[in-house]
């Protein structure tokens, strides 16, 4: 069976927590999830899968997608669905159905974990397959090709909106090393160039899946934290190097930096000039001066840390198992070893009761002195503890995301914690935070002297400085 896996354009996504100006300067990441699914299908030996990344093409993707469908003549179309990008998913489904009205479409991705039934009811959608599908998607393609009725795939939802095997869902793959490595050779490698100011050909990877933490703002699935072996990680890095990839951004929900496996990884990568450099996102807790020094020697060019807030009260509200003192020590250690850093912050949290409370975030960000800072307005995503609390308090209604899942609209405004401050006030404070951090002589001079990606950074910075936001819909 020929399977076309589509990463939808972001052109119709709802406004994100980061704000349009930051989004437009952020670049485009490779569709890592689809590359893993492609590897699973192709490794079966029974199917041929290719990936089409519409996100590289923006609003003009339709002609190219229709041409690719005509050339490849797929039997099955798989589309990745993220909740903020659901309007783009609907747009892509309509485009596919116009080109191949009788073709089968299956939707997967994080959105379907919460809204499988609602997704199945969208026009043009035939099947929904939630969860990590490296094993279940080939099984689904096998049964679909064989004309088996009824299909027996754990977790699969049909157009009727009901699971074919009620009460059952496919467990996530336990042994990540048993999964085939993604094959990036069929993608336009050089299209993914420039990440966070680094002008280089890059890709994304994971060394683990799941998250051991319990942050109240995060919708990442709990439990089932699994890691890959160091040998597997290094093998994939080596394959990336062979393709001409210069940098790898590890997208682990929390990149492991402590323990024997982390030490083994850093020791193995140290001195390997034949492998790409790398960066990661992780927590402040494990980033001591010694560990940061090990990471730097192992080829790490930057750490991205979820700081989130400026007070211990705020950390407690968010379920972050750290302290402001530990965070301060982490960024001091990063400066000592010369490790560039990115600090992520959120504003509009339940403990911020006035504008001056929010402004403390900017003061704290400047005191930490990370290389870069990102300021996001807290979005209350489905499945999170903070969303549940907001519903209980009457700040939003419990079906707001479900209604959006049933009728995706680019004008939809995600719920925020608006107990004390309005959306407009928080957006203005977000812009103010960016200006207070970046419009400082030292930062401006540093960026002016930085080579790679300067033009893109300046464009995004100017949009943010003047408060220009993308108009949706």
URCOR-V717721 format. One record per residue. N is the residue number from 1. RES is the residue in one small letter. PHI is phi as a letter, one per 40 degrees, with the letter a starting at -180 (* if undefined). PSI is psi in whole degrees, -180 to 180 (999 if undefined). OMEGA is omega in whole degrees, 0 to 359 (none if undefined). Layout:
n=(N | N)
res=(RES | RES)
phi=(PHI | PHI)
psi=(PSI | PSI)
omega=(OMEGA | OMEGA)
This chain:
n=(1 | 2 | 3 | 4 | 5 | 6 | 7 | 8 | 9 | 10 | 11 | 12 | 13 | 14 | 15 | 16 | 17 | 18 | 19 | 20 | 21 | 22 | 23 | 24 | 25 | 26 | 27 | 28 | 29 | 30 | 31 | 32 | 33 | 34 | 35 | 36 | 37 | 38 | 39 | 40 | 41 | 42 | 43 | 44 | 45 | 46 | 47 | 48 | 49 | 50 | 51 | 52 | 53 | 54 | 55 | 56 | 57 | 58 | 59 | 60 | 61 | 62 | 63 | 64 | 65 | 66 | 67 | 68 | 69 | 70 | 71 | 72 | 73 | 74 | 75 | 76 | 77 | 78 | 79 | 80 | 81 | 82 | 83 | 84 | 85 | 86 | 87 | 88 | 89 | 90 | 91 | 92 | 93 | 94 | 95 | 96 | 97 | 98 | 99 | 100 | 101 | 102 | 103 | 104 | 105 | 106 | 107 | 108 | 109 | 110 | 111 | 112 | 113 | 114 | 115 | 116 | 117 | 118 | 119 | 120 | 121 | 122 | 123 | 124 | 125 | 126 | 127 | 128 | 129 | 130 | 131 | 132 | 133 | 134 | 135 | 136 | 137 | 138 | 139 | 140 | 141 | 142 | 143 | 144 | 145 | 146 | 147 | 148 | 149 | 150 | 151 | 152 | 153 | 154 | 155 | 156 | 157 | 158 | 159 | 160 | 161 | 162 | 163 | 164 | 165 | 166 | 167 | 168 | 169 | 170 | 171 | 172 | 173 | 174 | 175 | 176 | 177 | 178 | 179 | 180 | 181 | 182 | 183 | 184 | 185 | 186 | 187 | 188 | 189 | 190 | 191 | 192 | 193 | 194 | 195 | 196 | 197 | 198 | 199 | 200 | 201 | 202 | 203 | 204 | 205 | 206 | 207 | 208 | 209 | 210 | 211 | 212 | 213 | 214 | 215 | 216 | 217 | 218 | 219 | 220 | 221 | 222 | 223 | 224 | 225 | 226 | 227 | 228 | 229 | 230 | 231 | 232 | 233 | 234 | 235 | 236 | 237 | 238 | 239 | 240 | 241 | 242 | 243 | 244 | 245 | 246 | 247 | 248 | 249 | 250 | 251 | 252 | 253 | 254 | 255 | 256 | 257 | 258 | 259 | 260 | 261 | 262 | 263 | 264 | 265 | 266 | 267 | 268 | 269 | 270 | 271 | 272 | 273 | 274 | 275 | 276 | 277 | 278 | 279 | 280 | 281 | 282 | 283 | 284 | 285 | 286 | 287 | 288 | 289 | 290 | 291 | 292 | 293 | 294 | 295 | 296 | 297 | 298 | 299 | 300 | 301 | 302 | 303 | 304 | 305 | 306 | 307 | 308 | 309 | 310 | 311 | 312 | 313 | 314 | 315 | 316 | 317 | 318 | 319 | 320 | 321 | 322 | 323 | 324 | 325 | 326 | 327 | 328 | 329 | 330 | 331 | 332 | 333 | 334 | 335 | 336 | 337 | 338 | 339 | 340 | 341 | 342 | 343 | 344 | 345 | 346 | 347 | 348 | 349 | 350 | 351 | 352 | 353 | 354 | 355 | 356 | 357 | 358 | 359 | 360 | 361 | 362 | 363 | 364 | 365 | 366 | 367 | 368 | 369 | 370 | 371 | 372 | 373 | 374 | 375 | 376 | 377 | 378 | 379 | 380 | 381 | 382 | 383 | 384 | 385 | 386 | 387 | 388 | 389 | 390 | 391 | 392 | 393 | 394 | 395 | 396 | 397 | 398 | 399 | 400 | 401 | 402 | 403 | 404 | 405 | 406 | 407 | 408 | 409 | 410 | 411 | 412 | 413 | 414 | 415 | 416 | 417 | 418 | 419 | 420 | 421 | 422 | 423 | 424 | 425 | 426 | 427 | 428 | 429 | 430 | 431 | 432 | 433 | 434 | 435 | 436 | 437 | 438 | 439 | 440 | 441 | 442 | 443 | 444 | 445 | 446 | 447 | 448 | 449 | 450 | 451 | 452 | 453 | 454 | 455 | 456 | 457 | 458 | 459 | 460 | 461 | 462 | 463 | 464 | 465 | 466 | 467 | 468 | 469 | 470 | 471 | 472 | 473)
res=(x | x | x | x | x | x | x | x | x | x | x | x | x | x | x | x | x | x | x | x | x | x | x | x | x | x | x | x | x | x | x | x | x | x | x | x | x | x | x | x | x | x | x | x | x | x | x | x | x | x | x | x | x | x | x | x | x | x | x | x | x | x | x | x | x | x | x | x | x | x | x | x | x | x | x | x | x | x | x | x | x | x | x | x | x | x | x | x | x | x | x | x | x | x | x | x | x | x | x | x | x | x | x | x | x | x | x | x | x | x | x | x | x | x | x | x | x | x | x | x | x | x | x | x | x | x | x | x | x | x | x | x | x | x | x | x | x | x | x | x | x | x | x | x | x | x | x | x | x | x | x | x | x | x | x | x | x | x | x | x | x | x | x | x | x | x | x | x | x | x | x | x | x | x | x | x | x | x | x | x | x | x | x | x | x | x | x | x | x | x | x | x | x | x | x | x | x | x | x | x | x | x | x | x | x | x | x | x | x | x | x | x | x | x | x | x | x | x | x | x | x | x | x | x | x | x | x | x | x | x | x | x | x | x | x | x | x | x | x | x | x | x | x | x | x | x | x | x | x | x | x | x | x | x | x | x | x | x | x | x | x | x | x | x | x | x | x | x | x | x | x | x | x | x | x | x | x | x | x | x | x | x | x | x | x | x | x | x | x | x | x | x | x | x | x | x | x | x | x | x | x | x | x | x | x | x | x | x | x | x | x | x | x | x | x | x | x | x | x | x | x | x | x | x | x | x | x | x | x | x | x | x | x | x | x | x | x | x | x | x | x | x | x | x | x | x | x | x | x | x | x | x | x | x | x | x | x | x | x | x | x | x | x | x | x | x | x | x | x | x | x | x | x | x | x | x | x | x | x | x | x | x | x | x | x | x | x | x | x | x | x | x | x | x | x | x | x | x | x | x | x | x | x | x | x | x | x | x | x | x | x | x | x | x | x | x | x | x | x | x | x | x | x | x | x | x | x | x | x | x | x | x | x | x | x | x | x | x | x | x | x | x | x | x | x | x | x | x | x | x | x | x | x | x | x | x | x | x | x | x | x | x | x | x | x | x | x | x | x | x | x | x | x)
phi=(* | c | b | b | b | b | c | c | c | c | c | b | c | c | c | c | c | c | g | c | c | c | d | c | c | c | g | b | c | c | c | d | d | c | c | c | c | d | c | c | c | c | c | c | g | b | b | b | b | b | b | b | b | c | c | c | b | g | c | c | c | c | c | c | c | c | c | c | c | c | c | c | f | c | c | a | b | b | b | c | b | b | d | c | b | c | d | c | c | c | c | c | d | c | c | c | c | c | c | b | d | c | c | c | b | b | b | b | h | d | d | c | c | c | b | c | c | c | c | c | c | c | d | g | c | b | a | b | b | c | g | c | b | d | c | c | c | c | c | c | c | d | c | c | c | c | g | c | b | c | c | b | b | d | g | c | b | c | d | c | g | b | c | c | b | d | g | b | a | c | c | c | d | c | b | c | c | c | c | c | c | c | b | c | c | c | b | c | d | c | c | c | b | g | a | f | g | c | c | a | c | b | a | b | a | b | b | a | b | g | a | c | c | b | c | c | b | b | b | c | d | c | g | f | c | b | b | c | c | c | c | c | c | c | c | c | c | c | c | c | c | c | c | g | c | b | a | b | b | c | b | d | d | a | c | c | b | b | g | c | c | c | c | c | c | c | c | c | c | c | g | c | c | c | b | c | c | a | a | a | b | a | c | c | d | c | c | c | c | c | c | c | c | c | c | c | c | c | h | c | b | a | b | b | b | c | c | g | a | b | b | c | c | c | c | c | d | c | g | c | c | a | b | c | c | c | c | c | c | c | c | c | c | c | c | c | c | g | c | d | a | b | b | b | b | b | b | g | c | d | c | c | c | a | c | c | c | c | c | c | c | c | c | c | c | c | c | c | f | c | c | b | b | b | b | b | c | d | b | c | c | c | g | c | c | c | c | c | c | c | c | c | c | g | c | a | b | c | c | c | c | c | c | c | c | c | b | c | a | c | c | c | b | c | c | b | c | b | c | b | b | c | d | c | c | c | c | c | c | c | c | c | c | c | c | c | c | c | c | b | d | c | c | c | c | d | c | c | c | c | c | c | g | c | d | c | c | c | c | c | c | c | c | c | d | c | g | c | b | c | c | c | g)
psi=(137 | 126 | 124 | 119 | 124 | 129 | 111 | 155 | 153 | 4 | -25 | 15 | 152 | 159 | 131 | 172 | -21 | -22 | 146 | -38 | -41 | -42 | -46 | -22 | 5 | -14 | -168 | 129 | 147 | 149 | 77 | -42 | -43 | -34 | -36 | -41 | -40 | -44 | -41 | -42 | -47 | -34 | -22 | -24 | -3 | -12 | 158 | 122 | 142 | 156 | 134 | 117 | 92 | -18 | -20 | -16 | -11 | -142 | -12 | 27 | -21 | -46 | -43 | -39 | -45 | -39 | -42 | -39 | -43 | -39 | -43 | -28 | 62 | 153 | -22 | 138 | 126 | 134 | 132 | 131 | 119 | 142 | -49 | -21 | 16 | -39 | -34 | -35 | -47 | -42 | -41 | -42 | -45 | -40 | -44 | -45 | -31 | -35 | -39 | 80 | -31 | 2 | 151 | 136 | 128 | 134 | 134 | -170 | 172 | -34 | -36 | -13 | -34 | -28 | 50 | -47 | -45 | -37 | -39 | -25 | -9 | 143 | 132 | -14 | 131 | -39 | 157 | 131 | 93 | 167 | -179 | 112 | 19 | -32 | -39 | -30 | -45 | -38 | -42 | -45 | -39 | -51 | -36 | -44 | -36 | -7 | 27 | 136 | 131 | 158 | 137 | 79 | 117 | 129 | -15 | 134 | 136 | -179 | -26 | -11 | 11 | 142 | 140 | -26 | 80 | 138 | -5 | 142 | 153 | 128 | 148 | 150 | 127 | -39 | 99 | -28 | -21 | -14 | 143 | 148 | 146 | 144 | 105 | 0 | -23 | 1 | 162 | 86 | -44 | -9 | -24 | 82 | 133 | 116 | 118 | 40 | -10 | 116 | 86 | 162 | 123 | 165 | 179 | 153 | 167 | 147 | -7 | 166 | 150 | 175 | 131 | -5 | 171 | 51 | 137 | -12 | -5 | 138 | 12 | 136 | 138 | 154 | -171 | 43 | 122 | 148 | 153 | 157 | 156 | -39 | -40 | -43 | -46 | -38 | -43 | -38 | -39 | -41 | -38 | -43 | -40 | -27 | -5 | 12 | 133 | -23 | 144 | 129 | 112 | 123 | 20 | 142 | -40 | 105 | 123 | 127 | -5 | 165 | 173 | -37 | -42 | -43 | -41 | -42 | -48 | -41 | -39 | -37 | -22 | 127 | -1 | 79 | -11 | -8 | 156 | 153 | 172 | 163 | 167 | 165 | 136 | -172 | 160 | -25 | -41 | 8 | 78 | 172 | -40 | -45 | -43 | -37 | -42 | -43 | -41 | -44 | -26 | 3 | 6 | 128 | -13 | 144 | 140 | 119 | 130 | 93 | -48 | -52 | 177 | 0 | 157 | -31 | -44 | -40 | -38 | -43 | -38 | -4 | 24 | 124 | 66 | -171 | 162 | -37 | -43 | -39 | -43 | -41 | -37 | -48 | -29 | -41 | -40 | -41 | -39 | -40 | -3 | 34 | 114 | 148 | 154 | 128 | 128 | 132 | 153 | 142 | 158 | 36 | 161 | -28 | -3 | 105 | -6 | 172 | -37 | -33 | -45 | -38 | -21 | -26 | -44 | -41 | -45 | -41 | -44 | -34 | -33 | -29 | 49 | 164 | -43 | 158 | 142 | 131 | 116 | 141 | 130 | 122 | 134 | 93 | 154 | 145 | -1 | 156 | -39 | -34 | -43 | -44 | -41 | -38 | -45 | -33 | -5 | 16 | -24 | 170 | 153 | -20 | 10 | -44 | -34 | -40 | -40 | -40 | -32 | -34 | 77 | 135 | 130 | -18 | -3 | 135 | 116 | 146 | 144 | 171 | 94 | 30 | -38 | -32 | 141 | 169 | -44 | -40 | -43 | -38 | -40 | -40 | -32 | -47 | -40 | -40 | -43 | -44 | -41 | -27 | -45 | -24 | 59 | 141 | -44 | -41 | -44 | -43 | -43 | -45 | -33 | -31 | -8 | 134 | -72 | 136 | 12 | -44 | -45 | -41 | -41 | -42 | -47 | -39 | -42 | -38 | -43 | -40 | -39 | 11 | 26 | 122 | 146 | 135 | 125 | 154 | 999)
omega=(177 | 185 | 176 | 181 | 189 | 168 | 186 | 174 | 174 | 188 | 183 | 181 | 175 | 183 | 185 | 179 | 183 | 183 | 187 | 183 | 179 | 179 | 186 | 178 | 190 | 180 | 187 | 180 | 174 | 181 | 189 | 181 | 180 | 177 | 176 | 179 | 177 | 180 | 180 | 179 | 183 | 180 | 179 | 182 | 183 | 186 | 175 | 183 | 174 | 182 | 175 | 182 | 179 | 182 | 177 | 189 | 180 | 184 | 185 | 187 | 193 | 182 | 179 | 179 | 180 | 177 | 181 | 178 | 180 | 181 | 187 | 180 | 185 | 172 | 183 | 176 | 174 | 183 | 178 | 181 | 168 | 185 | 180 | 183 | 185 | 177 | 177 | 177 | 179 | 179 | 180 | 178 | 180 | 178 | 180 | 183 | 176 | 182 | 181 | 187 | 183 | 182 | 179 | 179 | 175 | 181 | 174 | 179 | 186 | 182 | 186 | 178 | 180 | 191 | 180 | 182 | 180 | 179 | 180 | 182 | 179 | 183 | 177 | 181 | 181 | 183 | 174 | 182 | 181 | 172 | 177 | 197 | 179 | 179 | 185 | 180 | 174 | 177 | 178 | 179 | 177 | 185 | 179 | 180 | 181 | 181 | 183 | 177 | 352 | 177 | 183 | 181 | 180 | 177 | 183 | 179 | 182 | 180 | 180 | 178 | 182 | 175 | 178 | 179 | 187 | 177 | 182 | 172 | 183 | 176 | 178 | 179 | 183 | 183 | 182 | 179 | 181 | 180 | 178 | 179 | 178 | 176 | 182 | 186 | 180 | 180 | 178 | 187 | 187 | 176 | 179 | 187 | 178 | 179 | 177 | 177 | 178 | 182 | 183 | 175 | 185 | 172 | 180 | 179 | 171 | 173 | 181 | 175 | 183 | 181 | 181 | 185 | 184 | 181 | 187 | 181 | 191 | 180 | 176 | 180 | 180 | 175 | 178 | 177 | 184 | 181 | 174 | 175 | 178 | 180 | 180 | 180 | 182 | 178 | 179 | 176 | 180 | 178 | 177 | 179 | 180 | 179 | 181 | 178 | 187 | 184 | 178 | 175 | 180 | 185 | 175 | 176 | 172 | 181 | 183 | 180 | 180 | 179 | 186 | 181 | 178 | 179 | 179 | 180 | 182 | 179 | 181 | 183 | 181 | 179 | 181 | 180 | 178 | 181 | 178 | 168 | 184 | 173 | 184 | 171 | 186 | 180 | 181 | 190 | 186 | 187 | 175 | 179 | 181 | 182 | 179 | 177 | 177 | 181 | 180 | 178 | 181 | 176 | 179 | 181 | 182 | 172 | 179 | 192 | 175 | 177 | 175 | 189 | 190 | 184 | 176 | 176 | 179 | 178 | 178 | 178 | 184 | 181 | 180 | 184 | 178 | 179 | 178 | 180 | 179 | 179 | 179 | 179 | 180 | 183 | 173 | 179 | 179 | 178 | 182 | 183 | 179 | 179 | 175 | 185 | 172 | 178 | 178 | 181 | 174 | 175 | 186 | 180 | 184 | 183 | 179 | 191 | 179 | 182 | 181 | 175 | 181 | 181 | 176 | 180 | 178 | 178 | 181 | 180 | 180 | 180 | 178 | 179 | 172 | 177 | 178 | 177 | 175 | 181 | 181 | 171 | 181 | 173 | 181 | 184 | 180 | 178 | 181 | 179 | 180 | 175 | 178 | 179 | 180 | 177 | 180 | 181 | 180 | 179 | 175 | 179 | 191 | 183 | 186 | 179 | 179 | 177 | 177 | 179 | 180 | 181 | 182 | 184 | 181 | 179 | 181 | 177 | 181 | 180 | 177 | 176 | 187 | 180 | 185 | 185 | 182 | 177 | 180 | 179 | 181 | 177 | 179 | 179 | 175 | 178 | 179 | 179 | 178 | 181 | 183 | 181 | 189 | 180 | 175 | 186 | 182 | 180 | 180 | 180 | 180 | 181 | 178 | 181 | 180 | 184 | 192 | 172 | 186 | 183 | 180 | 180 | 180 | 179 | 179 | 181 | 180 | 177 | 182 | 181 | 182 | 173 | 181 | 180 | 179 | 177 | 181 | 173 | none)
